[in-house]
Amino acid sequence: MQDASSFIQPGTFRIRQADQAAALQNLQRGCPKHMVIADYLKNPEEFARTRYLARAFELLGMQCDVDGGDLLLVPFEGGESVDLSAYYWDFIEDLAHEETPGSMAHGTKVVWRELGIDVEDGDEEEHHASEAVEDFISEMGDRKITTAELDALIASEGSVDCRDYNGKTPLLAACEGYRWAISQHADAQMEDDSDEGREEKAHAAAELAVQAHNLHTVLQRNPDMAARTRDGTDALGFATQSGSVDFVDLLLAHGAKVNAGALQGAVQSLSVDMVRKLAQGHAHLVSPDLLLHACVVHSAMPTELEMVRYLVEDLGCNVNAPVTKSLGSVRRMATPLMAAALAHDLAVVQYLLAAGADVHAVDVYGNTALHYCSGQTWVSEDGAGWFAQDDNPKVIDLLRQHGADDSVANVAGRTPADLFASRRG
């Protein structure tokens, strides 16, 4: 069994299996009477009658994970849902056990303090930047910088690796700007040849030139290629996310080191040439999660199937390898088939099934691939940003033809048939 500490996020609380009935009863007794919760509670009738604590938390907008028979309350990550945890916490406080004391999510801390609840500060990373760094990096987003300006900043701050208030170095800011400009330029090329379309193309080309100039300028001063943003992205990570092999080559030539995050970014960019380049000589970075990273991408381009095929047939990725941690709307222990079903990618689903994907596999929440394409239940009643795309009925039919079961219930008591019926209602 997987060690729980390998997937538990900071700020996670555990409700043990023996305490779940009491926790559900407390929530059902107290929440409907609470003015704030009652205003936001989706489907109060179902909330009152559900026999599943996980479903009660879903209806409160709280995401859960599962560890054995225990439920883990995952820190609130925002999105379309409203964080009600500060309001219903009194009902379950005695039954919830904090996994990592003092590490409550920052957003929840703020709400709790506003309510007069004492919480301790964790060791949150802060960057104390000067106004000069902040102004310089801000200017990089708007115009070409000069080597003289960069040298003046280095002389003032003592390093080319100084950081702004958001923790970005000039290199990271330049890479992020260049990645964005590449994306905008690609989108502009799809514009028609009208006056407006030509103007859009010209603007995108000019922006791309600005950001390319700024990146080359910073690279002249030998910045730290291993520096990372607060979310862990390094310069090569930005490059792989762009899908540009030339961008990747540029950073490799300046000493960037290939790492697992960069390889994942390359996979999600759906550039087989880039993945082939990065994987060469770095076979140890080819993790079981790579295939799921390809399948989770929502893309109408045939390159997704090409990437999936390459990962399976050339890099030997297992079509049934479960993901080790949640990835967006794909839950921990989900398989590539579940991710492809969520994206309604008929071609990828067909390929995975032909390659031996198991339609009966379940993620940690008890969801099958048929759950994933019948309608999400987690975080909110109608799913966080989920909607059925054109190929959704074909994906559902294909999974059923391969033996997928409409009657399998997840830990919230929801079957694919329930989800399909509720989304049509």
Contacts in CASP RR format, 6 or more apart in sequence:
PFRMAT RR
TARGET T0000
AUTHOR 0000-0000-0000
METHOD contacts of the structure
MODEL  1
MQDASSFIQPGTFRIRQADQAAALQNLQRGCPKHMVIADYLKNPEEFART
RYLARAFELLGMQCDVDGGDLLLVPFEGGESVDLSAYYWDFIEDLAHEET
PGSMAHGTKVVWRELGIDVEDGDEEEHHASEAVEDFISEMGDRKITTAEL
DALIASEGSVDCRDYNGKTPLLAACEGYRWAISQHADAQMEDDSDEGREE
KAHAAAELAVQAHNLHTVLQRNPDMAARTRDGTDALGFATQSGSVDFVDL
LLAHGAKVNAGALQGAVQSLSVDMVRKLAQGHAHLVSPDLLLHACVVHSA
MPTELEMVRYLVEDLGCNVNAPVTKSLGSVRRMATPLMAAALAHDLAVVQ
YLLAAGADVHAVDVYGNTALHYCSGQTWVSEDGAGWFAQDDNPKVIDLLR
QHGADDSVANVAGRTPADLFASRRG
1 68 0 8 1.000
2 324 0 8 1.000
4 67 0 8 1.000
4 99 0 8 1.000
6 324 0 8 1.000
7 65 0 8 1.000
7 324 0 8 1.000
7 325 0 8 1.000
7 332 0 8 1.000
8 67 0 8 1.000
8 72 0 8 1.000
8 99 0 8 1.000
8 100 0 8 1.000
9 74 0 8 1.000
9 75 0 8 1.000
10 75 0 8 1.000
10 100 0 8 1.000
10 103 0 8 1.000
10 104 0 8 1.000
10 105 0 8 1.000
11 75 0 8 1.000
11 98 0 8 1.000
11 99 0 8 1.000
11 100 0 8 1.000
11 102 0 8 1.000
11 103 0 8 1.000
11 104 0 8 1.000
11 105 0 8 1.000
12 65 0 8 1.000
12 72 0 8 1.000
12 73 0 8 1.000
12 74 0 8 1.000
12 75 0 8 1.000
12 98 0 8 1.000
12 99 0 8 1.000
12 100 0 8 1.000
13 72 0 8 1.000
13 73 0 8 1.000
13 96 0 8 1.000
13 97 0 8 1.000
13 98 0 8 1.000
13 99 0 8 1.000
14 67 0 8 1.000
14 70 0 8 1.000
14 71 0 8 1.000
14 72 0 8 1.000
14 73 0 8 1.000
14 96 0 8 1.000
14 97 0 8 1.000
14 98 0 8 1.000
14 99 0 8 1.000
15 23 0 8 1.000
15 53 0 8 1.000
15 70 0 8 1.000
15 71 0 8 1.000
15 72 0 8 1.000
15 73 0 8 1.000
15 92 0 8 1.000
15 95 0 8 1.000
15 96 0 8 1.000
15 97 0 8 1.000
16 70 0 8 1.000
16 95 0 8 1.000
16 97 0 8 1.000
17 68 0 8 1.000
17 69 0 8 1.000
17 70 0 8 1.000
19 95 0 8 1.000
20 53 0 8 1.000
20 71 0 8 1.000
21 53 0 8 1.000
22 95 0 8 1.000
23 53 0 8 1.000
23 91 0 8 1.000
23 92 0 8 1.000
23 95 0 8 1.000
23 96 0 8 1.000
24 50 0 8 1.000
24 51 0 8 1.000
24 52 0 8 1.000
24 53 0 8 1.000
24 56 0 8 1.000
26 91 0 8 1.000
26 92 0 8 1.000
26 95 0 8 1.000
27 53 0 8 1.000
27 56 0 8 1.000
27 60 0 8 1.000
27 88 0 8 1.000
27 91 0 8 1.000
27 92 0 8 1.000
28 47 0 8 1.000
28 48 0 8 1.000
28 56 0 8 1.000
29 91 0 8 1.000
30 88 0 8 1.000
30 91 0 8 1.000
31 37 0 8 1.000
31 38 0 8 1.000
31 41 0 8 1.000
31 47 0 8 1.000
31 60 0 8 1.000
31 88 0 8 1.000
31 91 0 8 1.000
32 38 0 8 1.000
32 41 0 8 1.000
32 44 0 8 1.000
32 47 0 8 1.000
32 48 0 8 1.000
34 87 0 8 1.000
34 88 0 8 1.000
36 84 0 8 1.000
36 87 0 8 1.000
37 60 0 8 1.000
37 84 0 8 1.000
37 87 0 8 1.000
37 88 0 8 1.000
38 44 0 8 1.000
40 82 0 8 1.000
40 84 0 8 1.000
41 47 0 8 1.000
41 59 0 8 1.000
41 60 0 8 1.000
42 59 0 8 1.000
42 61 0 8 1.000
42 380 0 8 1.000
42 381 0 8 1.000
43 59 0 8 1.000
43 381 0 8 1.000
46 55 0 8 1.000
46 59 0 8 1.000
47 56 0 8 1.000
47 59 0 8 1.000
47 60 0 8 1.000
50 56 0 8 1.000
50 59 0 8 1.000
50 412 0 8 1.000
50 413 0 8 1.000
51 413 0 8 1.000
52 411 0 8 1.000
52 412 0 8 1.000
52 413 0 8 1.000
53 71 0 8 1.000
54 64 0 8 1.000
54 66 0 8 1.000
54 71 0 8 1.000
54 365 0 8 1.000
54 410 0 8 1.000
54 411 0 8 1.000
54 412 0 8 1.000
54 413 0 8 1.000
55 377 0 8 1.000
55 412 0 8 1.000
55 413 0 8 1.000
55 414 0 8 1.000
57 63 0 8 1.000
57 64 0 8 1.000
57 71 0 8 1.000
57 73 0 8 1.000
58 64 0 8 1.000
58 377 0 8 1.000
58 378 0 8 1.000
58 379 0 8 1.000
58 380 0 8 1.000
58 381 0 8 1.000
58 412 0 8 1.000
59 381 0 8 1.000
60 84 0 8 1.000
60 85 0 8 1.000
60 88 0 8 1.000
61 81 0 8 1.000
61 82 0 8 1.000
61 83 0 8 1.000
61 84 0 8 1.000
61 379 0 8 1.000
61 380 0 8 1.000
62 73 0 8 1.000
62 74 0 8 1.000
62 76 0 8 1.000
62 84 0 8 1.000
62 85 0 8 1.000
62 379 0 8 1.000
63 73 0 8 1.000
63 74 0 8 1.000
63 76 0 8 1.000
63 77 0 8 1.000
63 378 0 8 1.000
63 379 0 8 1.000
64 71 0 8 1.000
64 72 0 8 1.000
64 73 0 8 1.000
64 74 0 8 1.000
64 365 0 8 1.000
64 378 0 8 1.000
64 411 0 8 1.000
65 71 0 8 1.000
65 72 0 8 1.000
65 74 0 8 1.000
65 326 0 8 1.000
65 331 0 8 1.000
65 332 0 8 1.000
65 364 0 8 1.000
65 365 0 8 1.000
66 72 0 8 1.000
66 364 0 8 1.000
66 365 0 8 1.000
66 366 0 8 1.000
66 411 0 8 1.000
67 364 0 8 1.000
71 411 0 8 1.000
72 99 0 8 1.000
73 85 0 8 1.000
73 96 0 8 1.000
74 326 0 8 1.000
75 104 0 8 1.000
75 105 0 8 1.000
75 108 0 8 1.000
76 83 0 8 1.000
76 85 0 8 1.000
76 105 0 8 1.000
76 107 0 8 1.000
76 108 0 8 1.000
77 105 0 8 1.000
79 384 0 8 1.000
80 380 0 8 1.000
80 384 0 8 1.000
80 385 0 8 1.000
81 379 0 8 1.000
81 380 0 8 1.000
81 384 0 8 1.000
83 107 0 8 1.000
83 108 0 8 1.000
83 111 0 8 1.000
85 108 0 8 1.000
85 111 0 8 1.000
86 108 0 8 1.000
86 111 0 8 1.000
86 112 0 8 1.000
86 115 0 8 1.000
86 117 0 8 1.000
89 96 0 8 1.000
89 112 0 8 1.000
89 117 0 8 1.000
98 104 0 8 1.000
102 119 0 8 1.000
102 120 0 8 1.000
102 122 0 8 1.000
103 122 0 8 1.000
104 112 0 8 1.000
104 119 0 8 1.000
106 124 0 8 1.000
109 119 0 8 1.000
109 121 0 8 1.000
112 119 0 8 1.000
113 119 0 8 1.000
125 230 0 8 1.000
127 163 0 8 1.000
127 164 0 8 1.000
127 165 0 8 1.000
127 166 0 8 1.000
127 167 0 8 1.000
129 162 0 8 1.000
129 163 0 8 1.000
129 164 0 8 1.000
129 165 0 8 1.000
129 167 0 8 1.000
130 156 0 8 1.000
130 157 0 8 1.000
130 162 0 8 1.000
132 153 0 8 1.000
132 156 0 8 1.000
132 157 0 8 1.000
133 153 0 8 1.000
133 157 0 8 1.000
133 162 0 8 1.000
133 163 0 8 1.000
133 164 0 8 1.000
134 164 0 8 1.000
134 165 0 8 1.000
136 145 0 8 1.000
136 149 0 8 1.000
136 150 0 8 1.000
136 153 0 8 1.000
136 170 0 8 1.000
137 164 0 8 1.000
137 168 0 8 1.000
137 170 0 8 1.000
137 173 0 8 1.000
138 164 0 8 1.000
139 145 0 8 1.000
139 149 0 8 1.000
140 170 0 8 1.000
140 173 0 8 1.000
140 174 0 8 1.000
140 177 0 8 1.000
140 214 0 8 1.000
141 173 0 8 1.000
141 177 0 8 1.000
141 210 0 8 1.000
141 211 0 8 1.000
141 214 0 8 1.000
143 210 0 8 1.000
144 210 0 8 1.000
144 213 0 8 1.000
144 214 0 8 1.000
144 217 0 8 1.000
145 213 0 8 1.000
145 214 0 8 1.000
145 217 0 8 1.000
146 217 0 8 1.000
147 217 0 8 1.000
147 220 0 8 1.000
147 221 0 8 1.000
150 160 0 8 1.000
150 170 0 8 1.000
150 217 0 8 1.000
150 218 0 8 1.000
150 221 0 8 1.000
151 221 0 8 1.000
153 160 0 8 1.000
153 162 0 8 1.000
153 170 0 8 1.000
154 160 0 8 1.000
154 162 0 8 1.000
154 221 0 8 1.000
160 169 0 8 1.000
160 170 0 8 1.000
160 171 0 8 1.000
160 218 0 8 1.000
160 221 0 8 1.000
160 222 0 8 1.000
160 223 0 8 1.000
160 224 0 8 1.000
161 169 0 8 1.000
161 170 0 8 1.000
161 171 0 8 1.000
161 223 0 8 1.000
161 224 0 8 1.000
161 227 0 8 1.000
162 169 0 8 1.000
162 170 0 8 1.000
163 169 0 8 1.000
164 173 0 8 1.000
166 229 0 8 1.000
166 230 0 8 1.000
167 229 0 8 1.000
167 230 0 8 1.000
168 176 0 8 1.000
168 229 0 8 1.000
169 223 0 8 1.000
169 224 0 8 1.000
169 227 0 8 1.000
170 218 0 8 1.000
170 223 0 8 1.000
171 218 0 8 1.000
171 219 0 8 1.000
171 223 0 8 1.000
171 224 0 8 1.000
171 225 0 8 1.000
171 227 0 8 1.000
171 235 0 8 1.000
172 227 0 8 1.000
172 228 0 8 1.000
172 229 0 8 1.000
172 233 0 8 1.000
172 234 0 8 1.000
172 235 0 8 1.000
172 238 0 8 1.000
174 211 0 8 1.000
174 214 0 8 1.000
174 215 0 8 1.000
174 217 0 8 1.000
174 218 0 8 1.000
175 215 0 8 1.000
175 235 0 8 1.000
175 237 0 8 1.000
175 238 0 8 1.000
175 239 0 8 1.000
175 251 0 8 1.000
176 229 0 8 1.000
176 238 0 8 1.000
177 211 0 8 1.000
177 214 0 8 1.000
178 208 0 8 1.000
178 211 0 8 1.000
178 212 0 8 1.000
178 214 0 8 1.000
178 215 0 8 1.000
178 238 0 8 1.000
178 242 0 8 1.000
178 247 0 8 1.000
179 238 0 8 1.000
179 239 0 8 1.000
179 241 0 8 1.000
179 242 0 8 1.000
179 247 0 8 1.000
180 211 0 8 1.000
181 204 0 8 1.000
181 207 0 8 1.000
181 208 0 8 1.000
181 210 0 8 1.000
181 211 0 8 1.000
181 212 0 8 1.000
182 208 0 8 1.000
182 242 0 8 1.000
182 243 0 8 1.000
182 244 0 8 1.000
182 247 0 8 1.000
183 242 0 8 1.000
184 204 0 8 1.000
184 207 0 8 1.000
184 208 0 8 1.000
185 204 0 8 1.000
185 205 0 8 1.000
185 207 0 8 1.000
185 208 0 8 1.000
187 204 0 8 1.000
188 197 0 8 1.000
188 200 0 8 1.000
188 201 0 8 1.000
188 203 0 8 1.000
188 204 0 8 1.000
188 205 0 8 1.000
189 201 0 8 1.000
189 204 0 8 1.000
191 197 0 8 1.000
191 198 0 8 1.000
191 200 0 8 1.000
191 201 0 8 1.000
215 250 0 8 1.000
219 250 0 8 1.000
219 254 0 8 1.000
222 254 0 8 1.000
225 234 0 8 1.000
225 235 0 8 1.000
225 236 0 8 1.000
225 251 0 8 1.000
225 254 0 8 1.000
225 255 0 8 1.000
225 256 0 8 1.000
225 257 0 8 1.000
226 234 0 8 1.000
226 257 0 8 1.000
227 234 0 8 1.000
227 235 0 8 1.000
228 234 0 8 1.000
234 256 0 8 1.000
234 259 0 8 1.000
234 262 0 8 1.000
235 251 0 8 1.000
235 256 0 8 1.000
236 248 0 8 1.000
236 251 0 8 1.000
236 252 0 8 1.000
236 256 0 8 1.000
236 257 0 8 1.000
236 258 0 8 1.000
236 259 0 8 1.000
236 262 0 8 1.000
237 261 0 8 1.000
237 262 0 8 1.000
237 265 0 8 1.000
239 247 0 8 1.000
239 248 0 8 1.000
239 250 0 8 1.000
239 251 0 8 1.000
239 256 0 8 1.000
239 262 0 8 1.000
240 248 0 8 1.000
240 261 0 8 1.000
240 262 0 8 1.000
240 263 0 8 1.000
240 264 0 8 1.000
240 265 0 8 1.000
240 266 0 8 1.000
240 269 0 8 1.000
240 274 0 8 1.000
240 278 0 8 1.000
241 265 0 8 1.000
241 268 0 8 1.000
241 269 0 8 1.000
242 269 0 8 1.000
243 266 0 8 1.000
243 269 0 8 1.000
243 270 0 8 1.000
243 271 0 8 1.000
243 274 0 8 1.000
245 271 0 8 1.000
245 273 0 8 1.000
245 274 0 8 1.000
245 277 0 8 1.000
248 266 0 8 1.000
248 274 0 8 1.000
248 277 0 8 1.000
248 278 0 8 1.000
252 258 0 8 1.000
256 262 0 8 1.000
258 278 0 8 1.000
258 282 0 8 1.000
258 285 0 8 1.000
259 285 0 8 1.000
260 285 0 8 1.000
260 287 0 8 1.000
262 278 0 8 1.000
263 275 0 8 1.000
263 278 0 8 1.000
263 279 0 8 1.000
263 282 0 8 1.000
263 285 0 8 1.000
263 286 0 8 1.000
263 290 0 8 1.000
264 289 0 8 1.000
264 290 0 8 1.000
264 293 0 8 1.000
265 293 0 8 1.000
266 274 0 8 1.000
266 275 0 8 1.000
266 278 0 8 1.000
267 275 0 8 1.000
267 290 0 8 1.000
267 293 0 8 1.000
267 294 0 8 1.000
267 307 0 8 1.000
267 311 0 8 1.000
268 293 0 8 1.000
268 294 0 8 1.000
268 296 0 8 1.000
268 297 0 8 1.000
270 294 0 8 1.000
270 297 0 8 1.000
270 299 0 8 1.000
270 301 0 8 1.000
270 303 0 8 1.000
270 304 0 8 1.000
270 306 0 8 1.000
270 307 0 8 1.000
271 303 0 8 1.000
271 307 0 8 1.000
272 303 0 8 1.000
272 306 0 8 1.000
272 307 0 8 1.000
272 310 0 8 1.000
275 307 0 8 1.000
275 310 0 8 1.000
275 311 0 8 1.000
275 315 0 8 1.000
276 310 0 8 1.000
276 314 0 8 1.000
278 285 0 8 1.000
279 285 0 8 1.000
279 286 0 8 1.000
279 315 0 8 1.000
286 315 0 8 1.000
286 316 0 8 1.000
286 317 0 8 1.000
288 317 0 8 1.000
288 318 0 8 1.000
288 321 0 8 1.000
288 322 0 8 1.000
288 324 0 8 1.000
289 321 0 8 1.000
289 323 0 8 1.000
289 324 0 8 1.000
289 327 0 8 1.000
290 311 0 8 1.000
290 315 0 8 1.000
290 317 0 8 1.000
291 308 0 8 1.000
291 311 0 8 1.000
291 312 0 8 1.000
291 317 0 8 1.000
291 318 0 8 1.000
291 319 0 8 1.000
291 321 0 8 1.000
291 336 0 8 1.000
292 321 0 8 1.000
292 323 0 8 1.000
292 327 0 8 1.000
292 330 0 8 1.000
292 334 0 8 1.000
292 335 0 8 1.000
292 336 0 8 1.000
292 339 0 8 1.000
293 327 0 8 1.000
294 304 0 8 1.000
294 307 0 8 1.000
294 308 0 8 1.000
294 311 0 8 1.000
294 336 0 8 1.000
295 304 0 8 1.000
295 308 0 8 1.000
295 336 0 8 1.000
295 337 0 8 1.000
295 339 0 8 1.000
295 340 0 8 1.000
295 343 0 8 1.000
295 345 0 8 1.000
295 348 0 8 1.000
295 352 0 8 1.000
296 327 0 8 1.000
296 328 0 8 1.000
296 330 0 8 1.000
296 339 0 8 1.000
296 342 0 8 1.000
296 343 0 8 1.000
297 304 0 8 1.000
297 343 0 8 1.000
298 343 0 8 1.000
299 343 0 8 1.000
299 345 0 8 1.000
302 347 0 8 1.000
304 345 0 8 1.000
304 347 0 8 1.000
304 348 0 8 1.000
305 345 0 8 1.000
305 347 0 8 1.000
305 348 0 8 1.000
305 351 0 8 1.000
308 336 0 8 1.000
308 340 0 8 1.000
308 348 0 8 1.000
308 351 0 8 1.000
308 352 0 8 1.000
309 351 0 8 1.000
311 317 0 8 1.000
312 319 0 8 1.000
312 355 0 8 1.000
319 335 0 8 1.000
319 336 0 8 1.000
319 337 0 8 1.000
319 352 0 8 1.000
319 355 0 8 1.000
319 356 0 8 1.000
319 357 0 8 1.000
320 335 0 8 1.000
320 336 0 8 1.000
320 337 0 8 1.000
320 356 0 8 1.000
320 357 0 8 1.000
320 358 0 8 1.000
320 361 0 8 1.000
321 335 0 8 1.000
321 336 0 8 1.000
322 332 0 8 1.000
322 333 0 8 1.000
322 334 0 8 1.000
322 335 0 8 1.000
322 361 0 8 1.000
322 363 0 8 1.000
323 330 0 8 1.000
323 332 0 8 1.000
323 333 0 8 1.000
323 334 0 8 1.000
323 335 0 8 1.000
323 339 0 8 1.000
324 332 0 8 1.000
325 332 0 8 1.000
326 332 0 8 1.000
327 334 0 8 1.000
327 339 0 8 1.000
329 342 0 8 1.000
329 376 0 8 1.000
329 378 0 8 1.000
329 383 0 8 1.000
329 384 0 8 1.000
329 386 0 8 1.000
330 338 0 8 1.000
330 339 0 8 1.000
330 342 0 8 1.000
330 363 0 8 1.000
330 372 0 8 1.000
331 363 0 8 1.000
331 364 0 8 1.000
331 365 0 8 1.000
331 367 0 8 1.000
331 378 0 8 1.000
332 363 0 8 1.000
332 364 0 8 1.000
333 362 0 8 1.000
333 363 0 8 1.000
333 364 0 8 1.000
334 363 0 8 1.000
334 367 0 8 1.000
334 372 0 8 1.000
335 357 0 8 1.000
335 358 0 8 1.000
335 361 0 8 1.000
335 363 0 8 1.000
335 369 0 8 1.000
336 352 0 8 1.000
336 357 0 8 1.000
337 349 0 8 1.000
337 352 0 8 1.000
337 353 0 8 1.000
337 357 0 8 1.000
337 358 0 8 1.000
337 359 0 8 1.000
337 361 0 8 1.000
337 369 0 8 1.000
338 361 0 8 1.000
338 363 0 8 1.000
338 367 0 8 1.000
338 368 0 8 1.000
338 369 0 8 1.000
338 371 0 8 1.000
338 372 0 8 1.000
339 372 0 8 1.000
340 348 0 8 1.000
340 349 0 8 1.000
340 352 0 8 1.000
340 369 0 8 1.000
341 349 0 8 1.000
341 369 0 8 1.000
341 370 0 8 1.000
341 372 0 8 1.000
341 373 0 8 1.000
341 395 0 8 1.000
341 399 0 8 1.000
342 372 0 8 1.000
342 373 0 8 1.000
342 376 0 8 1.000
342 386 0 8 1.000
344 373 0 8 1.000
344 388 0 8 1.000
344 389 0 8 1.000
344 390 0 8 1.000
344 391 0 8 1.000
344 392 0 8 1.000
344 395 0 8 1.000
345 391 0 8 1.000
345 395 0 8 1.000
346 391 0 8 1.000
346 394 0 8 1.000
346 395 0 8 1.000
346 398 0 8 1.000
349 369 0 8 1.000
349 395 0 8 1.000
349 398 0 8 1.000
349 399 0 8 1.000
350 398 0 8 1.000
353 359 0 8 1.000
353 398 0 8 1.000
353 402 0 8 1.000
357 369 0 8 1.000
359 368 0 8 1.000
359 369 0 8 1.000
359 370 0 8 1.000
359 399 0 8 1.000
359 402 0 8 1.000
359 403 0 8 1.000
359 404 0 8 1.000
360 368 0 8 1.000
360 403 0 8 1.000
360 404 0 8 1.000
360 405 0 8 1.000
361 368 0 8 1.000
361 369 0 8 1.000
362 368 0 8 1.000
362 408 0 8 1.000
362 410 0 8 1.000
365 378 0 8 1.000
365 410 0 8 1.000
365 411 0 8 1.000
365 412 0 8 1.000
366 408 0 8 1.000
366 410 0 8 1.000
366 411 0 8 1.000
367 410 0 8 1.000
368 404 0 8 1.000
368 405 0 8 1.000
368 408 0 8 1.000
368 416 0 8 1.000
369 399 0 8 1.000
369 404 0 8 1.000
370 396 0 8 1.000
370 399 0 8 1.000
370 400 0 8 1.000
370 404 0 8 1.000
370 405 0 8 1.000
370 406 0 8 1.000
370 408 0 8 1.000
370 416 0 8 1.000
371 377 0 8 1.000
371 408 0 8 1.000
371 410 0 8 1.000
371 414 0 8 1.000
371 415 0 8 1.000
371 416 0 8 1.000
371 419 0 8 1.000
373 392 0 8 1.000
373 395 0 8 1.000
373 396 0 8 1.000
373 399 0 8 1.000
374 396 0 8 1.000
374 416 0 8 1.000
374 417 0 8 1.000
374 419 0 8 1.000
374 420 0 8 1.000
374 423 0 8 1.000
375 383 0 8 1.000
375 386 0 8 1.000
375 388 0 8 1.000
375 419 0 8 1.000
375 420 0 8 1.000
375 423 0 8 1.000
376 383 0 8 1.000
376 384 0 8 1.000
376 386 0 8 1.000
376 419 0 8 1.000
377 383 0 8 1.000
377 410 0 8 1.000
377 412 0 8 1.000
377 414 0 8 1.000
377 419 0 8 1.000
378 384 0 8 1.000
378 412 0 8 1.000
382 423 0 8 1.000
388 423 0 8 1.000
396 420 0 8 1.000
400 406 0 8 1.000
404 416 0 8 1.000
405 416 0 8 1.000
406 415 0 8 1.000
406 416 0 8 1.000
406 417 0 8 1.000
406 420 0 8 1.000
407 415 0 8 1.000
407 416 0 8 1.000
407 417 0 8 1.000
408 415 0 8 1.000
408 416 0 8 1.000
409 415 0 8 1.000
END
